[in-house]
């Protein structure tokens, strides 16, 4: 009896050891805004997207994935605390999403210090792959340089030479204004003024009035989420576009347009790197996403899915979750997913793919509550993002 | 062209007018708070959520029942006011004999719950609510373009604020109310139903918040966070005006709207904190607020 027990125990031990070798357990922390103004474009939807990536990757490859999530409330100190706690005591290997540039820059530093991996989808600042670039960070979906050149470039090309900015007063707004100003000046235009608005805000009428009085041809909104929705709603109220000035929404998400309604938003030109209605693959995935969340995905949520999927492929290829080896593999291996198609992760951590210039449809052209955009132009991946040499990233010098 | 402190006069007048419009919201909301505090001694932290409910109920009436803006303006204060009455009867009335702190905690908790329910149901991006057709467009005043709707907000808010002040300070009903807060036992002995008077007062205060919510719906996106964004400012307005002072909250509401508007011109980054700076100064000099009576 004792002998049988020993054999059974040894066998069990052997089996468990065997699984330990074959199984890699990966823990992914989705850190974002779950209750504030970015909760709809990131929030629970991003956690769902990460979970979908784990399911679509498959359970048969010897990698188990656990997804946890938390609310950083758009505050760098709160975000930093959670990131440290996740890395130090809860065994999180990867932090994903992290909108709000100020929080993302903090998590960027902590991830580098702890030698883990940061898959950013939500934050906009181009500093993540520029001056603040890190060997541990991939910046997936979009950034301020890309937005500035996409929307800003198109507006200047259409004849908008003088600009006035409404800028959200924190890292993201400043970066977006800086990058867009550069585009405007490069094209021979002029920035005649800007105003820093408290973040988050509700009443933008005073600032819009200043923009109106400036006589600028284009009023650039260097803000996002609820701030953009309120500024656009109030711009319509004050008759700004009827007065001949154009509004440039530099960072506008499909959810914002959905919230504004086409009556107010029609005609707006904007840049995104993902839209649910691009092709059969994006439609199929977005339908599954909508089943789980009741909404169409934002480009940020799509980016969380795609970045997690690429990370898991790299872990599979390397056969371990060693951050250095996995990052090297992520940069070496071309990316391929149903949402962004084919692309690469560059040496500075920038993921590049095509971007799209969209125009918001007129109410009469829309066939449903989420049928919001028509495509104006596709910006190829090599034009959409900042050239590797221009970012000043120490990793590529 | 002459300039005033480096700002063209057109821009200055424009900003003053906008400040007045924001002040309308502050006045309406702080008036409701002041009535509830002055007569019930409850620090009603649910006020912001009730303002938000006003906007949402207006949206629901339009989208589920086809009732347009004007109907909402009359119906919403009644509907949300009734939820206030229910709340007062079920929960708040049990706390009158306890310390202020209990009422504050209860109403703060209720605000979080109400906001959370709306956030889960409708998301955070907000819902569209159009300006009623009769009030779309605007007037060119020379120094600024004034949307008709914003002009209407100032007028509606002034009328409601002054009407409320008149009822409380100048009529028999108001006299009963004020007496009931001073000495409920005595007033009860005269055959007046004091608990019902108090319940209806709470309902009325809530109705004022809901009315402000309907006024706000076409300007701001109808959003679960809209109450949380404004309530702290409104509390500062009430504290500056003097807790419980009706006239104080109305005048301070409009006045601080103007100050905030001016700050937006001269130092935009400071416009989010200027009201709190003023609050700190006022409390240092006059701890009971500008119009408050020293206890």
Interface residues (C-beta under 8 A of the other chain):
Chain A: X35 X36 X37 X38 X39 X40 X41 X43 X169 X195 X196 X197 X198 X200 X201 X202 X203 X205 X206 X207 X209 X210 X212 X213 X225 X226 X229 X230 X233 X234 X237 X238 X239 X243 X255 X256 X258 X259 X260 X261 X263 X264 X295
Chain B: X8 X10 X11 X14 X15 X18 X19 X21 X22 X119 X123 X124 X125 X126 X127 X128 X130 X131 X137 X138 X144 X145 X147 X149 X150 X219 X220 X221 X223 X225 X226 X229 X230 X261 X264 X265 X268 X269 X271 X272
